[in-house]
Amino acid sequence: MGKQKKGNANAQRNNNAKAMEKRAKSGEMPNFAEVEAKKMESE
C-alpha cells in the first residue's frame, strides 16, 4: 500500500504552486521554446 496523504489539500496545492513558481524563476526548468530550439540546433 502507498503512503497516505493527510492534511489540508488546498494548502498542499498552494505549496506546490509556490515551489513551481520558485523553480521557474530560478531557471531550473527551461520553457518549451528553449527545449525545441535546442532540439532543432542539434539536428
CORKA-V769758 format. One record per residue. RES is the residue in one small letter. PHI is phi as a letter, one per 40 degrees, with the letter a starting at -180 (NA if undefined). Layout:
# CORKA-V769758
RES	PHI
RES	PHI
This chain:
# CORKA-V769758
m	NA
g	c
k	c
q	c
k	c
k	b
g	h
n	c
a	c
n	c
a	c
q	c
r	c
n	c
n	c
n	c
a	c
k	c
a	c
m	c
e	c
k	c
r	c
a	c
k	c
s	c
g	g
e	c
m	b
p	c
n	c
f	d
a	c
e	c
v	c
e	c
a	c
k	c
k	c
m	c
e	c
s	c
e	c
